[in-house]
Every structure is written in structure tokens, then in C-alpha cells.
Amino acid sequence: MVPTYENAKTLTIPGSLTMANQKHFLWFIFIVLFIPAIRPSTTKEVIRVPVGVVLNLNSSVGAMAENCMTMALDDFYAKHAHYQTRLSLLTRDSKNDVVSAAYEAQHLINIERVSAIIGPQSSAEAKFVIELGRRNHVPIISFSATSPSLSPSHSSFFIRTAFSDSAHVEAIAAIVGAYSWLEVVLIYEDTEYGNSLIPYLVDAFQQVGARVPNRSVISPHYNDREILKELNHLKSTRARIFLVHMTASLGSKLFLLASKAGMMTEGYGWIVTEGLSTLLDPMGSRTMDSMQGVVGVRPYIPMSKELEDFVLRMKRFRFRKSSKITGVNLFGLWAYDTVWALATAVEKVGIASRVDLASLGSADRGQNLLEAILDLKFENLSGNFRLVKGQLEASTFEVFNVIGGKERIIGYWNQKKGLSRKLNGAAELDIRKTLEKPIWPGYTTDIPPTKILRIGVPLKQGFYEFLRVEKNKISGFSADIFFAAVKQLPFSLSYEFSNFSGTYDELLHQIHLQKYDAVVGDTTIIADRSLYVDFTLPYSESGFSMIVLTEDSEKNSLWIFLKPLSWRLWLTTGVAFILTGFVIWLLEHRENTEFRGPPQQQLGMIFWFSFSTLVFAHREKVVNNWSRFVLIIWVFVVLILTQSYSASLASMLTVQKLQPAFTDINEIQRNGYKVGYQNNSFIKGFLMEHFNFDETQLVPLVTIQDYHNALSRGNKNRVAAILDEVPYLKLLLKKNCSKYTMVGPTYITDGFGFAFPSGSSLVSYMSRAILNVTQDKNQMDKLLSTYFDNKPACENQSAKISSEVPSLGVYSFGGLFIIAGVASMVALLMYMYHFLCSHWPALRTISSSESRFWEKLVEVAKHFDKKDLTSHQFKRRESRVHALDTPDEGPAAAPGANDMQNNSAGTHITVENNLDMNGNENLSSGHRDSSMPVLDS
């Protein structure tokens, strides 16, 4: 339909008179009847612009939008009566069907020749209509198709006079983060509107540390029984936080059925998106009653006098039209503002073109109209109308809580400040204070937990210090660590325990099968397990090792006296003794008669003198100063050696030295011995995989007493060693320090931790909580003392147990030997230098002889073997002998018979003490002094 024109003309035709008396009367009648009708002849030209409207008139939103657009036309042209253009709305019913909507839009474009189309109502319908508008250059203006998949940037002739659903995703995620919910179950309708928002929600939740474990897709065609079945399934998953993204018609049905299923009670939390939260008036008392405690997010609409007046006029309009619409929602306000925007743009295009719109081509008309709408900025009922990239710009959202049939505002959110209690308030640093306390389902202010965790715990038969399970209640060190960590969480955590009888690997696999939400216990963190579960940080020592029986066999050794010194040190010490004795002999031989005599006696003297210094039993006097120098140094070395030897031997004989029965796991495997392990632990698989143990060699053990029995002698099922984790072994050693010891390498693990599903956000929270607990020294000391007496296991065991006691080595005394060697060499060199200088004439004679070298060497040795008569020792002895041989003078000097006998005996003894033990010595001197007594024996 093209624009039409109306000409309003009023014509006045006067009558004629035949009688004079009747002339005045008729003139009076004429004036009374016809003068009011006399107007100047005027012509007013109005341009009618057809605009298509495609709505689902059977829906509450469609019927309300139609009323709002009708009122918008009346209000707009009442205010702008002088405008030359008039919108003519051609409304069509899409019947909530995509094909019908496309057909009606095609008809409006091709037959009615509309300049623009408002609608369609749903995102699925709009998807096809937008394509029709693009092909025909007809602007498609939607106030209700909020799906993020429909983007004005992807279609040049699509305008959205509403917020995209993705605009409020961050606000919803901020609420989830404020209450520290780790999991949110999404419930949404299976339409374009419902499906398109889900990726945005999932990404936003990940930013605040939450995940979406389950999704429930509700078809708009589901009946009550099918919806109730889906709700019961969600209830069985123990999930407690739900986000509903639906239109009002399907959402109201969902909440009625959720209340019937018992899911609107204490412990549950519900959030609704814009599709359900944009009502200004209640949907209905029954629906609102079922939504008690729901939290929602919707765009903030500033209340104004015009808006209040509109709501009142809408109620009167509803009664006048006999409409069943119960209130006005945000879609109605956007529909109202859309008509105002389109009417303003049409007028602007008509004036600017200065020609009839009908005279413009469809392409030019659509493009001009599109640009005019995009340039509009004005304030109206929904607030600031300003299009950015073809759609309304989102600014502020309000958070409300449904309670008592009303909506209570508990906070606001905007892009800059995030959540805050007041509209223009400053952002709170404590996220728990960003919103007023809502009333949750069940009329409670307690924040509902993310879900009720079903926690699996291993059913243990031993080591109750770590974990004891009694009637779904747990205790022990691991349990107390878990309880303490839960108290550190910034949110409440609901859980229930379930016993599991089986291996730890089987228990952890139940998480992967979604039968358990977590595992609490003394569970070891290893790489293989981390493939299908996530572990918290460890709360105990890491690693596993081997424990064996100890033996004290060192005291019973026949050769223990040799053990203090290594064989190299023994050999070095013996060589040093001999060399030192030889040096002393060389220095004393020519001057000291005690170092002279037959060759065999001199050789014995060399060994005797040096080794006698070991116990300081040498009686021979040394007369050479260089000998004394060497001997002083050597005695000091001997002192250090003997003291060190005595201390080491005393330690070996007095301190208990425990020897492990085995030190190498490979040796045990090669000899076919048995090895014990804790039942249901991963150690069994480790031994079979890495050390090739046969299953028959492995003995499962349960309690500490089983460990004792397995390691005890005389037991038929005795094991050579037990492999287990360090905390268990320390508990065993604490009670039996002297019997057992840990040997071999400690194989690395990450200790004990709690397990959760892969990707669970609870892992990071629990890890931080565990750190807070383990770093609290007072709390950890209290827990350790409760179960383990908090004392070191085997305080002195490190000093008692050694697989090989180290002997003293050469390196430890290398400095002493170097000093003694240097001293001996210096003394020997100096003595030889003095000998060569003092006997050079004789030595030169020997050297100049024509004898062979060996003969010369023998002559030099013979010369060295002679006494050094110039020595002080020999001179003093000679003077003493002369004094004894002087004759008595005078009778007064004559002794008696007894005196002569005593004197003779004394003289004999004195001379004997000064004899040269070499019988041939005096003969070699070349003469015998006649005044001396016979000295040779």
C-alpha cells in the first residue's frame, strides 16, 4: 500500500426569499443554522506510511505490546499533531510459528509495501524475517528478539530496540561469584532464544570459578508430567543452584512444578534471567507464590512521572479494551519507545527528502529510514534511547528478590563498579557485602550450598590414627584436616559420607563415574590417578619407602679392632713407622752406641724404635738434635693417630650399631623373598610394574600388628621388607625404634590429598584452605599430638642405624703425614750435607779411585758406618773412662778389702754401661789405648 492523501473541504450555499416579512425570519434561521458551519476553504495533506507489525497475539507479551504500540501512536501524534506523516500499523499474527511469521512478513513487504516491520516477537521467527528484510531493503525492528545469535552487525537492515541477552550475563556471573557457588545447573527452553545464551553463560561462570555440571533443556511443548520428570532428575543429582532462562509462559509453569517437586524449599537457590524478570507487575499470585526466594536480574528502568502516568493509563486502556493483560513489562515499554522512534524517523526522512516517500525506491527508502533510526537519541519510558551498533546500549541492571508476592531490590550492577547495594554507591571490597541479604526459598537468609556433596571414604581395617569410619561418620587425622579446611572456606559446604570397600584406585574411579563428588581419606597423590580426578594440595609428608628388620652384628666381629682405620690408613701408617725408624737410625748410627751392632740387631732397632713410639715405650736415648726434631714431630703424629683410633673403637664397642637386614629392593626380588604392602594401596601395582615382583611374593597387610608379625623371625609368612608410605612407616617406627629401620631410596609421591572431579572449582578453594590449616602451627601441633603423640619417631635412630660405619681414612690425616715426611727429609738432608762437608777429603779419595761404582758405594757405606769420634757423646764417655783408670796415691788412698770389691764391681758396671756393643769396633780404629780397660767382650 502506498501513502494516501485526504482533502477536507467544506462548502456553504445561501438560499433566496419571496416575501418581505419572511425575509428577516429566514435570515435569522440561516444565521443560526448555517453561520457556525461557515469556514474558510482549507486543505490539509497527511502522508500515511504503512508499517508492518508481526506479533504472537495469543501470548501475553504480544497482546501487551499491541496495546502499548496503540497508545504510543496516540501519545506521539497528540504531542506532534503538526507532523505531516502518520504511521499506519498493519498488525499480523504469527501464531507462534516460524513459517507463519515469515509468510506474514513476505506479504507485508510484497503486497502491502510497508516501509518497515516491527517484530517479529521471538528470536526464532526473527531469524527468517531479518533475512527477508535484508533482501528487500526493509528495516526489521525488534523489541523482543534478544537472542545473542541475532546481531545487527551481521545484518545491515536489522535493528534491536532492546538489550541483548548477553548484556546481563556478567551481572548473573557476578552474583554467582558473590555467593561463591562452584556449580550452577542451567535450565533453559529448547528454542533459539534459550539455546543461544548458554555459551555466554558458561564462559562467564568460568571467569568467576564456577562450572556447569548439568544442563536441562525444556521443550516449549513439554507437558507437566515431562517437566516434572526432568525436575526430579535434577533433584536426584543433589544440585542446589539453578539458573532459569525461559520466556514468561514456560517459566511460570516450571516454577509451579518445581514447587510441587519440593525444590523451592530451604537449601535451594534459583536465579532467573531477563526473560522472566522484566515484569513490573506480578505475573499472577499463584505463580509469584511459587517463586518465593528467587533472585533475578533485569535492566534498571528509572521511574519517572511519565512512566507512572503510562502505567495508570494502561490499566484504564486495558479495561476499555477488555484485555486480559495483567500488567506491563519491559518489552511493552520497548515496544512503546520503538513506535516513537520509528514515527520520528519517518517524519525526519519525509522532510529531508522533500518528496513523497512513495516516490522513493524501496532501497533508498529503507536505507534512509534505517540511518534516521540509528541516529536517534531521546529520553522516553524505558530510559535513554540510544542505539549502539544497531541495538540498545546496556547500562545498569538491578538485582531483585521475590518475597511475599513482591519484588525487593537488593542491589545493582554496572560494568564499571560491579555489584553494589546502592545505585550510585561505591563498590564493596568484600564481595559478601555487595548485596542486601536475600530471603531464599524456605524463608531463610542462609546462603544455599552449591550442592550436597556425596563423599566417598575408604573403609579401613587398620591405621585408625589416619581414618576411622563408623556409621557414616569419620574421624582420624585425615578427617580432622578435612573438617578444619571446610571451616576455612568462604562459603558453606554440605556433604554426606558414603563408605566404600575396595581399593583406593577403585574408590577414585567412582568420581569419574559420577557416583561420588569427592573422596576424603588418606589418599595418595600419584600421576596415574590424576588422569581422571583432581587432587588438592597435600596435607601430609610425601613419598614411600622400605622398612626392614635391624640386626646388631658388629660387636660380635673378630676383627672389629681393625675397623676404626681403613686399610689404606693402616698401610700408610705402617710405611710411615718404618720410614721414620730408618731416618732416626741414620741420624743416630754414627753417634749413638745404642743404634750400633750387628746388622740384624740394627734392623731390629729400626722396627723396634719406631713402633715402640706407638705406646711411648722406647728406652733408647737419641743424641742427635735432628733426631730429636724428627722424633718430636713423629710423637705428635702418633698421639693423634692413637687418640683417634681409641675414640673410634670405643664408639664401636660401646654404642649400639644396628644393621638393616636388607638395603636393596632388587636384591630381595632376585632372591625371591616376600615383600609386604598395605592392603588396597597402589604399592602392589608399583612393585609388580617397576620391580617385576610376582604376585605370589607380595603379602597384603592391614594393621600395625600385621606389620610386626610379618617382619618377626620365626613367622612362616615372614617378609624381608615392607613397602609403604612414609606416614605409615613413621607410625610403626615410633613404637618400635630398635627393631626396624627405613632403608633405600624414598620414592617420590605428593603425599595425601582429597580428590574431586576433573575441573572442579572446589579444588582451588580446598587447596587454599588446607594451606591455611597446615601453616597454622598451633592447630597442626594439636592435631598431631591427638593422633601421633607429636614426638619425633626414633629420636636417636639416625645415630644408631648405619648400613656401613665409615672408617677413618688417609685423607683425614694427610696433613700430619705430610708434616712428618717433610720434617724427616729436612733433617736427613741437613745431616747428610754436614757429613759430606766434614768427610770430603776421604770421600774424594774414594771417588777418585779406579774402583767400580758399586765398590765405591760400598766404601762410602763403610766410611759412614764408622764411629763419629768427634761426637760429644763419645768424648764425654772417653773422659769418664780415664777418670776411672787413675792410680791411687798414698796409703791414705788404699781401700779396704770390701771397698775394693765394691769399687771393682762398680767400675765393672760403669764400664759395661759404656761399652761399644760391636766387638770389632776398636779393631777398626787401628790401635788400642793401653791406658783403657778392655772394652770388648
Secondary structure by P-SEA (a helix, b strand, c coil): ccbbbbbbbbbbbbbccccccaaaaaaaaaaaccccccccbbbbbbbbbbbbbbcccccaaaaaaaaaaaaaaaaaaaacccccbbbbbbcccccccaaaaaaaaaaaacccccccccccccaaaaaaaaaaaaaacbbbbbcccccccccccccccbbbcccccccaaaaaaaaaaaacccbbbbbbccccccccaaaaaaaaaaaacccccbbbbbbccccaaaaaaaaaaaaaacccbbbbbccaaaaaaaaaaaaaaccccccbbbbbccccccccccccaaaaaaaccccccccbbbbcaaaaaaaaaaaaaaaaaccccccccaaaaaaaaaaaaaaaaaaaaaaaaccccccccaaaaaaaaaaaaaabbbbcccccccccccbbbbcbbbbbbbcccbbbbccccccccccccccccccccccccccccccccccccccccccccbbbbbbcccccccbbbcccccccaaaaaaaaaaaaccbbbbbbbbbbcccaaaaaaaaaacccccccccccccccccccbbbcccccccccbbbbbbbcccccccccccccccaaaaaaaaaaaaaaaaaaaaacccccccccccaaaaaaaaaaaaaaacccccccccccaaaaaaaaaaaaaaaaaaaaaaaaaaaaacbbbbbbccccaaaaaaabbbbbbccccaaaaaaacccccccccbbbbccaaaaaaaaccccccccccccccaaaaaaaaaacccccccccbbbbcccbbbbccccccaaaaaaaaaaaaaaaaaaaaaaaaaccccccccccccccccccccccccccaaaaaaaaaaaaaaaaaaaaaaaaaaaaaaaaaaaaccccaaaaaaaaaaaaaccccccaaaaaaaaaaaaaacccccccccccaaaaaaaaaaaaaaaaaaccccccccccccccccccccccc
